[in-house]
Amino acid sequence: MTTDPKYPLTEPEASAEAARLIREAYRPESTPAATSFRDTSPVPAIGTAAPVAQPDSRIVPEWATGIAVASIGIGAGVTGIGCGAWLVFQGLSSVTLLGVIAIAAPFVGIATVATAIGAAISKAKRSSTTNVYQGTVIKRTEITSTARGIGARSQIEG
């Protein structure tokens, strides 16, 4: 059945369409899921009551499950880091001078070698640089301070 204005409905079609719209608008909604449970079984006057089934229809959203798993993982990771730090500090609490020297010697050696290599590279670069300037060189040394407020900077005018 079309509701296109180019094709007008006949009287019986219009009546049927109106009845369908009214039925659809007033049809009863489905009942929502129960959010509570009341046990209506009788309570015994003496003794313990028999177990009653408790319906459980909870649905946990996927994002909540992800957050719970991530929280457990982060907690376990932090616990591992804490245990590692405790072990390191236990070891450091019983350090002697000879132990410190023995632990620091490789690092000092590596740092010395790195410094020597850096100095050699720097010296090699410096010795091969030749600067040739041609033309007029103007050296300006006037500095005017226009400091205003916090974070002001001096500028060279030229």
C-alpha positions as CSV (number, residue, x, y, z in Angstrom):
1,M,0.0,0.0,0.0
2,T,1.5,3.4,-1.0
3,T,1.0,6.7,0.7
4,D,2.4,8.7,-2.2
5,P,0.3,11.8,-2.8
6,K,0.4,11.1,-6.5
7,Y,-1.8,8.1,-6.0
8,P,-4.7,9.0,-3.8
9,L,-6.3,6.3,-1.7
10,T,-9.8,5.1,-2.3
11,E,-12.3,5.4,0.5
12,P,-12.0,1.7,1.7
13,E,-8.1,1.9,1.4
14,A,-8.0,5.1,3.4
15,S,-10.3,3.6,6.1
16,A,-8.1,0.4,6.3
17,E,-4.9,2.5,6.6
18,A,-6.4,4.7,9.3
19,A,-7.5,1.6,11.3
20,R,-4.0,0.1,10.9
21,L,-2.3,3.3,12.2
22,I,-4.7,3.5,15.2
23,R,-4.1,-0.2,16.1
24,E,-0.3,0.4,15.8
25,A,-0.4,3.5,18.0
26,Y,-2.4,1.9,20.8
27,R,-1.0,-1.6,20.8
28,P,0.3,-2.5,24.3
29,E,4.0,-2.3,24.9
30,S,5.9,-5.4,25.8
31,T,6.5,-5.7,29.6
32,P,9.9,-4.6,30.7
33,A,12.3,-7.2,32.3
34,A,11.9,-7.5,36.1
35,T,14.6,-5.7,38.1
36,S,13.7,-7.3,41.4
37,F,12.6,-10.7,42.8
38,R,10.2,-11.4,45.7
39,D,10.2,-14.9,47.2
40,T,6.6,-15.7,47.9
41,S,7.2,-19.2,49.3
42,P,6.0,-19.6,52.8
43,V,8.5,-19.2,55.6
44,P,8.6,-22.2,58.0
45,A,7.8,-21.4,61.6
46,I,10.6,-23.6,62.9
47,G,13.9,-24.6,61.3
48,T,15.6,-23.5,58.0
49,A,13.8,-22.8,54.8
50,A,14.3,-24.9,51.7
51,P,16.5,-23.3,49.0
52,V,14.6,-21.3,46.4
53,A,16.0,-20.7,42.9
54,Q,17.0,-17.2,42.3
55,P,16.7,-16.2,38.7
56,D,19.7,-14.3,37.3
57,S,19.3,-12.5,34.0
58,R,22.0,-9.9,34.3
59,I,23.8,-8.8,31.2
60,V,27.2,-7.2,31.6
61,P,28.1,-4.7,28.9
62,E,31.2,-5.4,26.9
63,W,32.9,-2.2,27.9
64,A,32.4,-3.0,31.6
65,T,34.0,-6.4,31.1
66,G,37.0,-4.8,29.4
67,I,37.5,-2.3,32.2
68,A,37.3,-5.1,34.8
69,V,39.9,-7.2,32.9
70,A,42.2,-4.1,32.4
71,S,41.9,-3.3,36.1
72,I,43.0,-6.8,37.1
73,G,45.9,-6.7,34.7
74,I,47.0,-3.2,35.8
75,G,46.8,-4.4,39.5
76,A,48.8,-7.5,38.8
77,G,51.4,-5.4,36.9
78,V,51.8,-2.8,39.6
79,T,52.1,-5.6,42.2
80,G,54.9,-7.1,40.1
81,I,56.7,-3.8,39.8
82,G,56.3,-3.3,43.6
83,C,57.8,-6.7,44.3
84,G,60.7,-5.9,41.9
85,A,61.3,-2.6,43.6
86,W,61.2,-4.3,47.0
87,L,63.9,-6.8,45.9
88,V,66.1,-4.0,44.5
89,F,65.8,-2.0,47.7
90,Q,66.5,-5.1,49.8
91,G,69.7,-5.6,47.8
92,L,70.7,-2.0,48.0
93,S,70.2,-2.0,51.8
94,S,73.1,-4.5,52.1
95,V,75.5,-2.7,49.8
96,T,79.2,-2.3,50.6
97,L,81.8,0.0,49.0
98,L,83.3,-2.9,47.2
99,G,79.9,-3.9,45.8
100,V,79.2,-0.3,44.6
101,I,82.5,-0.2,42.8
102,A,82.0,-3.6,41.2
103,I,78.5,-2.6,40.0
104,A,79.5,0.9,38.8
105,A,82.8,-0.2,37.0
106,P,81.1,-1.4,33.8
107,F,79.0,1.8,33.5
108,V,82.0,4.0,34.2
109,G,84.0,2.2,31.5
110,I,81.2,2.5,29.0
111,A,80.7,6.2,29.8
112,T,84.5,6.8,29.4
113,V,84.6,5.1,26.0
114,A,81.5,7.0,24.8
115,T,83.1,10.3,25.9
116,A,86.4,9.5,24.2
117,I,84.6,8.6,20.9
118,G,82.5,11.8,21.1
119,A,85.5,13.9,21.7
120,A,87.4,12.3,18.8
121,I,84.5,12.8,16.4
122,S,84.1,16.4,17.5
123,K,87.8,17.1,17.0
124,A,87.7,15.4,13.6
125,K,84.8,17.6,12.5
126,R,86.3,20.7,13.8
127,S,89.7,20.3,12.1
128,S,88.2,19.9,8.6
129,T,85.9,22.9,8.6
130,T,87.1,25.9,6.6
131,N,85.1,29.1,6.6
132,V,85.8,31.6,3.8
133,Y,83.9,34.8,4.0
134,Q,83.8,37.3,1.1
135,G,82.3,40.7,1.1
136,T,81.6,43.3,3.8
137,V,81.1,42.1,7.3
138,I,79.0,44.4,9.6
139,K,79.1,43.6,13.3
140,R,76.3,45.3,15.2
141,T,76.6,45.5,19.0
142,E,73.8,47.9,19.9
143,I,71.3,46.2,22.2
144,T,68.1,47.9,23.0
145,S,65.9,46.5,25.8
146,T,62.2,47.0,25.4
147,A,61.4,44.8,28.4
148,R,57.7,44.9,29.3
149,G,56.2,42.5,31.6
150,I,57.1,38.9,32.6
151,G,59.0,37.0,30.0
152,A,60.4,40.1,28.2
153,R,63.3,39.5,25.8
154,S,66.1,41.8,24.6
155,Q,66.4,42.3,20.9
156,I,69.2,43.3,18.7
157,E,68.2,46.1,16.4
158,G,69.7,46.3,12.9
